Amino acid sequence: QSSFQPRIYKEEKMTDKKYIQRLKLVLKCGGEFAIDFNAEENGKINPQIEKFVQLFSDFDPEEDHSIVFGGERMIGVRISEIAAYEVLSLTFTPKKEKE
């Protein structure tokens, strides 16, 4: 039985655009999961994602590293267990109110 709990978003009125970056990790065992990060502006990669990409790119099997992502939830990942990753930038815009 899984202990996964889906994130429940509150109904909020958005006044400005909100930028999210989703880091999807594909594990060597076949599992995958996604982590959402707030982005200050569109097109600028979140510093935690940048650090992950650098560790993944420079991976040396002799020095197995792990990374901990912080935020609303903390997630630790061993770099050697990751097969692939994807970064997706999302923009949420407020709904226009009916007049």
Buried (B, 14 or more C-beta within 10 A) or exposed (E): EEEEEEEEEEEEEEEEEBBBBBBEBBBEEEEBEEBBBEBEEEEEBBEBBEEBBEBBEEBEEEEEEEBEBEEEEEEEBEBEEBEEBEBEBEEEEEEEEEE
